[in-house]
Amino acid sequence: MDYYIVFLLILPFLWASIHVFTSNLASRKSGLPTLPPGPYPIPIIGNIFKLGNLPHQAVAKLSKTYGPLMTLKLGSITTIVISSPNIAKEALQKNDQAFSSRTVPNMAQIFDHHKVSMGWMPTNSHWRNLRKACVTEIFALQRLEATQALRQTKVQELLDYINQSCKSGAPINVGQVVLTTALNAISNTFVSIDLAQYGSNLSHEFQHLVYCLAQEAGKPNLADFFPALSLVDPQGIRKRTRIYFAKLFGIFDGIINERVQLRASSKGPKASNDVLDSLLTLNEEDSSKISLRDIKHLILDLFIAGIDTTSSTVEWAMALLLHNPEKMVKAQDELEEVLGNNGKVQESDISKFHYLQAIVKETFRLHPPAPFLVPRKAVTDVEICGFIVPKNAQILINVWAMGRDLSIWPNPNIFMPERFLENGIEFKGQDFELIPFGAGRRICPGLPLANRMVHLMLASLVHNFAWKLPDEMKPEDMDMEEVFGLTLHKAEPLRAIPILSL
């Protein structure tokens, strides 16, 4: 009886494998475009076992064999991997509309998040309303200029905390303190409150929640490869995500409800002049365009995306500088030349920090926050480079592989910011050699804020302190390995000893 049940479960997957094989064979015989090349898939399983613990690196190696446009079968999901700037440009610029949908992971469907999340929903009218709200009410130049002093205050609090730490001579967790700063800068911009204190349990809890959600979102999930397993949740990803979502939504519900009541009260102030107030005003003007539910899920998206990617990028940049001390010295010399010994870093100074900007670009090249970006989905059949990308195929843009491509970057595995002083490449979606925030209509809307925060925090850390590794560790002994997730983290958190600059 047990064998009969197993046979019934396997039968549809076997039929699907045979169907794909015969379809490709017929296409070859007829001369019609076929799928891009790729490793031969094991029946039912496909190429899942080839992903390993670091899928972005494993897939990059496969692309060297099968080419920059490659097909993988991940269970029942046909996945097209793009590892070339030219092909990425064709996909995200020329065919942007056809590839504008998302492959929604099982974990994103908790609390129907995918139906109201700007990150996961299709590019329909509701998505455009949310996108417009982000562009005009959150990340517009006027808004960023108005909140500049707020970010400056939060970075000064970071410097004050590190200054106190200098007295003990003990190492600090760089990623942790940077995350606390990013969290408070974003929470004050959005809801006018600090959500953490340095070294507090709440800060650690938020880091844990955000980190875990990023890990679950990026983790290969059998329920994604075989949708029939979604109710079973064999790896427990859906169960854990529900817990993380519930905790975060509980915090955001409390903040939103308190603000709504305050605005309704004749005694309370009518506006805090923050993002939440702007969104609530939009809700009052036309709740059909943006509801309270939309606001809650949008804030969740912005917190997760903004905090995790910003803090991980600054941590990677600091790790790369400590790993390459001569680059740290060059950065410190530039900052001293522009600011003087006692000058404070201001956002208005960022354009003068040419070498520091090159360091950030080089960090994005070597360790992009989202190594595959956020997966897209083809809404129709599309022909690219003589091959067919079939409708409903998952599209992965391996920006990590593009950043390590020898044909694009000389000495691609070496940290060499100087390369960006010469080539003029930017990361704002026009130069496809470097697209850590994506490109096209689904480019990350938070890019303008992330750009300011990363440069401001990194410049402040480098300018105000000298740094050394703990336990007499040498730079060459540092652990520079990665941990894969929706955001690419250091496997070993960076710990370093700050020394107050004289």
C-alpha positions as CSV (number, residue, x, y, z in Angstrom):
1,M,0.0,0.0,0.0
2,D,2.8,2.4,0.9
3,Y,4.5,1.7,-2.4
4,Y,1.3,2.5,-4.2
5,I,1.0,5.9,-2.5
6,V,4.6,6.8,-3.3
7,F,4.0,5.8,-7.0
8,L,0.9,8.2,-7.1
9,L,3.0,11.0,-5.7
10,I,5.9,10.5,-8.1
11,L,3.7,10.0,-11.2
12,P,2.9,13.6,-11.9
13,F,6.5,14.7,-11.5
14,L,7.7,11.9,-13.8
15,W,5.0,12.9,-16.4
16,A,6.2,16.5,-16.2
17,S,9.8,15.5,-16.7
18,I,8.9,13.4,-19.8
19,H,6.8,16.2,-21.1
20,V,9.6,18.7,-20.9
21,F,12.1,16.3,-22.5
22,T,9.9,15.5,-25.4
23,S,8.9,19.1,-25.9
24,N,12.6,20.2,-26.1
25,L,13.3,17.3,-28.5
26,A,10.4,18.3,-30.8
27,S,11.6,21.9,-30.7
28,R,15.1,20.9,-31.8
29,K,13.7,18.8,-34.7
30,S,11.4,21.6,-35.8
31,G,14.1,24.2,-35.8
32,L,12.1,26.3,-33.3
33,P,14.0,28.1,-30.4
34,T,14.8,25.8,-27.6
35,L,15.6,26.4,-23.9
36,P,19.1,27.7,-23.1
37,P,21.7,25.0,-22.4
38,G,22.2,23.7,-18.9
39,P,23.2,20.6,-16.9
40,Y,21.1,17.5,-17.5
41,P,18.4,17.3,-14.9
42,I,17.8,14.3,-12.8
43,P,14.2,13.1,-13.2
44,I,11.9,14.7,-10.7
45,I,14.7,16.3,-8.7
46,G,16.2,18.3,-11.6
47,N,19.4,20.2,-10.7
48,I,18.5,20.9,-7.1
49,F,21.6,19.1,-5.7
50,K,23.9,21.3,-7.7
51,L,22.9,24.4,-5.7
52,G,24.8,23.5,-2.5
53,N,25.0,25.9,0.4
54,L,26.2,28.8,-1.7
55,P,23.9,28.7,-4.8
56,H,25.2,32.0,-6.3
57,Q,28.7,30.6,-6.4
58,A,27.6,27.1,-7.6
59,V,25.5,28.6,-10.4
60,A,28.4,30.9,-11.4
61,K,30.6,27.8,-11.9
62,L,27.9,26.1,-13.9
63,S,27.6,29.2,-16.1
64,K,31.2,28.9,-17.1
65,T,30.4,25.5,-18.6
66,Y,26.9,26.2,-20.1
67,G,27.1,29.9,-20.8
68,P,25.8,33.2,-19.5
69,L,22.2,32.2,-20.4
70,M,21.5,28.9,-18.8
71,T,18.6,26.6,-17.9
72,L,18.2,24.9,-14.5
73,K,15.4,22.5,-13.6
74,L,14.7,23.0,-9.9
75,G,12.1,20.4,-9.2
76,S,9.1,21.4,-11.3
77,I,10.3,25.0,-11.8
78,T,12.1,25.9,-15.0
79,T,14.7,28.5,-14.0
80,I,16.7,30.7,-16.5
81,V,19.9,32.1,-15.1
82,I,21.5,35.2,-16.6
83,S,25.2,35.9,-15.8
84,S,26.1,38.5,-18.4
85,P,25.5,42.3,-18.4
86,N,24.5,42.3,-22.1
87,I,21.9,39.6,-21.6
88,A,20.8,41.3,-18.3
89,K,20.3,44.5,-20.2
90,E,18.2,42.7,-22.9
91,A,16.1,41.1,-20.2
92,L,15.6,44.1,-17.8
93,Q,15.5,46.9,-20.4
94,K,14.3,45.6,-23.7
95,N,12.0,42.9,-22.2
96,D,11.4,44.6,-18.9
97,Q,7.6,44.3,-19.2
98,A,7.7,40.6,-20.1
99,F,9.9,39.9,-17.1
100,S,8.3,42.3,-14.6
101,S,6.4,39.7,-12.6
102,R,7.7,37.8,-9.6
103,T,8.3,34.2,-8.7
104,V,6.7,34.2,-5.3
105,P,8.4,32.0,-2.7
106,N,6.2,29.9,-0.4
107,M,7.5,31.9,2.7
108,A,6.2,35.2,1.2
109,Q,2.7,33.9,1.1
110,I,2.3,34.0,4.9
111,F,-0.5,36.4,5.9
112,D,-1.1,36.8,2.2
113,H,1.9,39.1,2.2
114,H,2.6,38.5,-1.5
115,K,-0.8,40.0,-2.4
116,V,-0.1,43.4,-0.9
117,S,3.7,43.5,-0.9
118,M,5.2,45.9,-3.5
119,G,8.1,43.6,-3.7
120,W,6.1,40.5,-4.7
121,M,2.9,41.6,-6.4
122,P,2.6,41.9,-10.2
123,T,3.1,45.4,-11.8
124,N,-0.6,46.2,-11.8
125,S,-2.4,49.4,-10.9
126,H,-2.1,48.7,-7.1
127,W,1.6,48.1,-7.5
128,R,1.9,51.5,-9.3
129,N,0.0,53.2,-6.4
130,L,2.5,51.8,-3.9
131,R,5.5,52.6,-6.1
132,K,4.3,56.2,-6.5
133,A,3.9,56.6,-2.8
134,C,7.5,55.4,-2.3
135,V,8.8,57.7,-4.9
136,T,6.9,60.8,-3.9
137,E,6.5,60.4,-0.1
138,I,9.5,58.4,1.1
139,F,12.5,58.6,-1.3
140,A,11.9,61.9,-3.1
141,L,14.9,64.3,-3.0
142,Q,12.9,66.9,-1.0
143,R,12.1,64.3,1.6
144,L,15.7,63.1,1.8
145,E,17.0,66.6,2.2
146,A,14.5,67.3,4.9
147,T,15.5,64.3,7.0
148,Q,19.3,64.8,6.5
149,A,19.7,66.2,10.1
150,L,17.9,63.1,11.5
151,R,20.4,60.7,9.9
152,Q,23.3,62.9,11.0
153,T,22.0,62.7,14.6
154,K,21.8,58.9,14.5
155,V,25.3,58.5,13.1
156,Q,26.6,60.8,15.8
157,E,25.0,58.5,18.4
158,L,26.9,55.6,16.7
159,L,30.2,57.6,17.0
160,D,29.5,58.4,20.6
161,Y,28.9,54.8,21.4
162,I,32.1,53.7,19.7
163,N,34.0,56.5,21.4
164,Q,32.9,55.0,24.8
165,S,34.0,51.6,23.6
166,C,37.5,52.9,22.8
167,K,38.1,53.3,26.6
168,S,37.8,49.5,27.2
169,G,39.9,48.5,24.2
170,A,37.5,45.6,23.6
171,P,36.4,44.6,20.1
172,I,32.9,45.6,18.9
173,N,30.5,43.7,16.6
174,V,30.6,46.1,13.6
175,G,27.6,44.7,11.9
176,Q,25.5,44.9,15.1
177,V,26.2,48.5,15.8
178,V,25.8,49.6,12.2
179,L,22.4,47.7,12.1
180,T,21.3,49.5,15.2
181,T,22.2,52.8,13.6
182,A,20.4,51.9,10.3
183,L,17.4,50.7,12.3
184,N,17.0,53.9,14.2
185,A,17.7,56.1,11.2
186,I,15.0,54.3,9.2
187,S,12.5,54.0,12.1
188,N,12.8,57.7,12.9
189,T,12.3,58.6,9.2
190,F,9.3,56.3,9.0
191,V,7.6,56.5,12.4
192,S,9.6,59.1,14.5
193,I,10.9,56.7,17.2
194,D,14.0,54.8,18.0
195,L,13.4,51.1,17.9
196,A,16.6,50.0,19.5
197,Q,19.5,51.0,21.8
198,Y,23.1,50.0,21.3
199,G,23.6,46.6,23.0
200,S,19.9,46.3,23.9
201,N,17.9,43.1,23.7
202,L,15.4,44.8,21.3
203,S,18.2,45.7,18.9
204,H,19.4,42.1,19.0
205,E,15.8,40.8,18.5
206,F,15.3,43.1,15.5
207,Q,18.6,42.0,14.0
208,H,17.6,38.4,14.6
209,L,14.2,38.8,13.0
210,V,15.4,40.7,10.0
211,Y,18.4,38.4,9.5
212,C,16.3,35.2,9.8
213,L,13.7,36.5,7.4
214,A,16.4,37.3,4.8
215,Q,17.9,33.8,5.3
216,E,14.5,32.1,5.0
217,A,13.7,34.1,1.8
218,G,17.0,33.1,0.2
219,K,17.1,29.5,1.3
220,P,16.4,26.8,-1.3
221,N,12.9,25.5,-0.3
222,L,11.5,22.2,-1.4
223,A,8.0,23.7,-1.2
224,D,9.0,26.2,-4.0
225,F,10.5,23.5,-6.2
226,F,7.5,21.1,-5.6
227,P,4.4,23.3,-4.9
228,A,2.5,20.1,-4.0
229,L,4.6,20.0,-0.8
230,S,3.6,23.6,0.3
231,L,1.1,22.3,2.8
232,V,3.6,19.8,4.2
233,D,6.3,22.5,4.7
234,P,9.0,19.8,4.8
235,Q,11.8,22.2,6.0
236,G,9.7,24.2,8.4
237,I,10.4,27.4,6.5
238,R,6.8,28.5,6.4
239,K,6.3,27.8,10.1
240,R,9.4,29.8,11.1
241,T,8.5,32.7,8.8
242,R,5.0,32.9,10.3
243,I,6.6,33.4,13.7
244,Y,8.9,36.2,12.5
245,F,6.1,37.9,10.5
246,A,3.8,37.8,13.5
247,K,6.3,39.4,15.8
248,L,7.1,42.2,13.4
249,F,3.5,42.9,12.5
250,G,2.7,43.0,16.2
251,I,5.2,45.9,16.6
252,F,4.0,47.7,13.4
253,D,0.3,47.3,14.3
254,G,0.9,48.9,17.7
255,I,2.7,51.9,16.1
256,I,0.2,52.4,13.4
257,N,-2.9,52.1,15.6
258,E,-1.4,54.5,18.1
259,R,-0.7,57.1,15.4
260,V,-4.2,56.7,13.9
261,Q,-5.8,57.3,17.4
262,L,-3.5,60.3,17.9
263,R,-4.5,61.8,14.6
264,A,-8.2,61.3,15.4
265,S,-7.8,62.9,18.8
266,S,-8.5,66.7,19.0
267,K,-5.9,66.8,21.7
268,G,-3.0,65.3,19.8
269,P,-0.9,66.8,17.1
270,K,-2.2,66.3,13.6
271,A,1.1,65.5,12.0
272,S,4.5,64.2,12.9
273,N,5.8,65.0,9.4
274,D,7.2,61.5,8.9
275,V,6.6,58.8,6.4
276,L,3.8,57.2,8.4
277,D,1.9,60.5,8.5
278,S,2.3,60.9,4.8
279,L,1.0,57.4,4.1
280,L,-2.0,57.9,6.5
281,T,-2.9,61.1,4.8
282,L,-2.9,59.2,1.5
283,N,-5.1,56.6,3.1
284,E,-7.6,59.3,4.3
285,E,-7.7,60.8,0.9
286,D,-8.4,57.6,-0.9
287,S,-8.3,54.3,1.0
288,S,-8.9,52.3,-2.2
289,K,-5.4,53.3,-3.4
290,I,-3.6,52.6,-0.2
291,S,-5.2,50.9,2.8
292,L,-4.0,50.5,6.4
293,R,-3.1,46.9,5.5
294,D,-1.0,48.2,2.6
295,I,0.8,50.6,4.9
296,K,1.7,47.8,7.4
297,H,3.0,45.4,4.7
298,L,4.9,48.3,3.0
299,I,6.6,49.3,6.2
300,L,7.6,45.6,6.7
301,D,9.2,45.5,3.2
302,L,11.0,48.8,3.7
303,F,12.4,47.8,7.1
304,I,13.6,44.4,6.0
305,A,15.1,45.7,2.7
306,G,16.6,48.9,4.1
307,I,18.1,47.7,7.4
308,D,19.6,44.4,6.3
309,T,21.1,45.5,3.0
310,T,22.5,48.7,4.4
311,S,24.1,47.2,7.5
312,S,25.5,44.2,5.6
313,T,27.1,46.5,2.9
314,V,28.8,48.7,5.5
315,E,30.1,45.6,7.4
316,W,31.5,44.1,4.2
317,A,33.1,47.4,3.3
318,M,34.8,47.6,6.7
319,A,35.9,44.0,6.5
320,L,37.4,44.6,3.0
321,L,39.3,47.6,4.3
322,L,40.6,45.8,7.3
323,H,41.6,42.9,5.0
324,N,43.4,45.4,2.8
325,P,45.0,48.0,5.3
326,E,46.6,50.0,2.5
327,K,43.2,50.8,1.1
328,M,42.0,51.9,4.6
329,V,44.9,54.3,4.7
330,K,44.0,55.8,1.3
331,A,40.4,56.2,2.4
332,Q,41.4,57.9,5.7
333,D,43.9,60.2,3.8
334,E,41.1,61.3,1.4
335,L,38.7,62.0,4.2
336,E,41.2,64.0,6.2
337,E,42.1,66.0,3.1
338,V,38.5,66.9,2.4
339,L,37.3,67.4,6.0
340,G,40.4,68.2,8.1
341,N,41.2,66.5,11.4
342,N,38.1,67.6,13.2
343,G,35.6,67.9,10.4
344,K,32.3,66.0,10.7
345,V,31.1,63.9,7.7
346,Q,28.0,65.5,6.1
347,E,25.9,64.0,3.4
348,S,26.7,67.1,1.3
349,D,30.3,66.0,1.3
350,I,29.7,62.5,-0.2
351,S,30.2,63.8,-3.8
352,K,33.8,64.9,-2.8
353,F,34.8,61.4,-1.5
354,H,35.8,59.9,-4.8
355,Y,37.9,57.1,-3.3
356,L,35.2,56.3,-0.7
357,Q,32.6,56.1,-3.4
358,A,34.9,53.7,-5.3
359,I,35.2,51.5,-2.2
360,V,31.4,51.3,-2.0
361,K,31.1,50.3,-5.6
362,E,33.8,47.7,-5.2
363,T,32.0,46.3,-2.2
364,F,28.8,46.0,-4.3
365,R,30.8,44.3,-7.0
366,L,32.3,41.7,-4.7
367,H,29.5,41.2,-2.3
368,P,26.2,42.4,-3.7
369,P,23.5,42.5,-1.0
370,A,21.1,40.3,-3.1
371,P,23.3,38.0,-5.3
372,F,20.4,36.9,-7.5
373,L,18.4,40.2,-7.0
374,V,14.8,39.3,-6.4
375,P,13.7,36.5,-8.7
376,R,11.5,37.6,-11.7
377,K,9.0,35.5,-13.7
378,A,8.3,35.6,-17.4
379,V,4.7,36.5,-18.1
380,T,5.0,35.3,-21.7
381,D,7.3,33.4,-24.0
382,V,10.4,35.5,-24.9
383,E,13.2,34.8,-27.3
384,I,16.7,35.9,-26.1
385,C,19.9,35.2,-27.9
386,G,18.2,32.6,-30.1
387,F,16.8,30.7,-27.1
388,I,13.3,30.6,-25.7
389,V,12.5,31.8,-22.1
390,P,9.2,30.1,-21.5
391,K,6.2,31.6,-19.9
392,N,6.2,31.2,-16.1
393,A,9.9,30.5,-16.0
394,Q,11.8,31.9,-13.0
395,I,14.5,34.4,-13.9
396,L,17.6,34.8,-11.8
397,I,20.1,37.6,-12.5
398,N,23.4,36.4,-11.0
399,V,24.9,39.8,-10.2
400,W,27.5,38.0,-8.0
401,A,28.8,36.1,-11.1
402,M,28.8,39.3,-13.2
403,G,30.9,41.0,-10.5
404,R,33.5,38.2,-10.7
405,D,33.6,37.9,-14.5
406,L,37.2,38.0,-15.8
407,S,36.1,39.3,-19.2
408,I,34.6,42.4,-17.5
409,W,36.8,43.0,-14.5
410,P,40.7,42.5,-14.5
411,N,41.7,40.6,-11.4
412,P,38.1,40.1,-10.4
413,N,38.7,38.5,-7.0
414,I,41.0,41.3,-5.8
415,F,39.6,44.3,-3.8
416,M,40.7,47.1,-6.0
417,P,38.6,50.3,-5.6
418,E,40.9,52.1,-8.0
419,R,39.2,50.5,-11.0
420,F,36.1,52.7,-10.4
421,L,38.2,55.9,-10.4
422,E,38.8,55.2,-14.1
423,N,35.7,53.5,-15.6
424,G,32.9,55.9,-14.5
425,I,30.5,52.9,-13.8
426,E,27.6,53.7,-11.5
427,F,25.2,51.4,-9.6
428,K,21.9,53.2,-10.4
429,G,20.5,50.8,-13.0
430,Q,22.0,52.2,-16.2
431,D,25.4,50.4,-16.2
432,F,24.5,46.7,-16.2
433,E,28.0,45.6,-15.2
434,L,27.0,46.8,-11.7
435,I,23.3,46.5,-10.8
436,P,23.2,45.5,-7.0
437,F,19.8,47.3,-6.8
438,G,18.4,45.8,-10.0
439,A,17.3,47.8,-13.1
440,G,14.1,48.6,-15.0
441,R,10.7,49.2,-13.5
442,R,11.4,46.9,-10.5
443,I,14.7,48.6,-9.5
444,C,14.8,49.0,-5.7
445,P,13.0,52.2,-4.8
446,G,15.1,52.7,-1.7
447,L,18.3,53.2,-3.7
448,P,18.6,57.0,-3.0
449,L,18.3,56.5,0.8
450,A,20.6,53.5,0.9
451,N,23.2,55.4,-1.1
452,R,23.2,58.2,1.5
453,M,23.2,56.0,4.5
454,V,26.0,53.6,3.4
455,H,28.4,56.4,2.4
456,L,27.6,58.5,5.6
457,M,28.1,55.6,8.0
458,L,31.2,54.2,6.3
459,A,32.9,57.6,6.0
460,S,32.1,58.4,9.6
461,L,33.6,55.0,10.8
462,V,36.7,55.4,8.7
463,H,37.3,59.1,9.5
464,N,36.8,59.1,13.2
465,F,38.6,56.0,14.3
466,A,41.6,53.8,13.5
467,W,40.8,50.1,13.6
468,K,42.6,47.0,14.4
469,L,41.7,43.3,14.5
470,P,41.4,41.5,17.9
471,D,43.7,38.9,19.3
472,E,46.6,40.1,17.2
473,M,44.9,38.6,14.2
474,K,46.6,39.4,10.8
475,P,44.5,40.7,7.9
476,E,45.3,37.6,5.8
477,D,43.8,35.4,8.6
478,M,40.4,37.0,8.4
479,D,37.4,34.9,7.5
480,M,35.9,36.4,4.4
481,E,33.4,33.6,3.6
482,E,29.8,34.3,2.7
483,V,26.5,33.0,4.0
484,F,23.8,32.9,1.3
485,G,20.4,34.4,1.9
486,L,18.2,37.0,0.2
487,T,20.9,39.3,1.6
488,L,24.6,38.1,1.5
489,H,26.1,38.2,5.0
490,K,29.6,37.5,6.3
491,A,29.8,33.9,7.6
492,E,31.8,35.2,10.6
493,P,30.6,38.6,11.9
494,L,33.2,41.3,11.8
495,R,34.7,42.2,15.2
496,A,37.3,45.0,15.4
497,I,38.8,47.3,18.0
498,P,38.2,51.0,17.5
499,I,41.0,53.5,18.4
500,L,40.1,57.1,18.7
501,S,41.9,59.2,16.0
502,L,44.0,62.0,17.3
